[in-house]
Amino acid sequence: MSPQGAMPTQESDARKAAKTIVFADNDVLLVEAIGELLRDKGYEVHVARDGLEALLAIRKVKPDYVIL
């Protein structure tokens, strides 16, 4: 139980989960470098190499953020 006596909610648990990002770029080195940086900061990163791949990833993952 929390200090105030209330049970944790799914919403509070969801806030603790890693934020999801779809990162799309056709520059392999950039994708690897920025992807690694974001993962180190605690984000769950899904990489796309082009616009179509990004669109498919967005529909599948439903990310919190999209970086193009």
Secondary structure, DSSP 8 states (H G I E B T S, - for coil): --TTS----HHHHHHHS--EEEEE-S-HHHHHHHHHHHHHTT-EEEEESSHHHHHHHHHHH--SEEE-
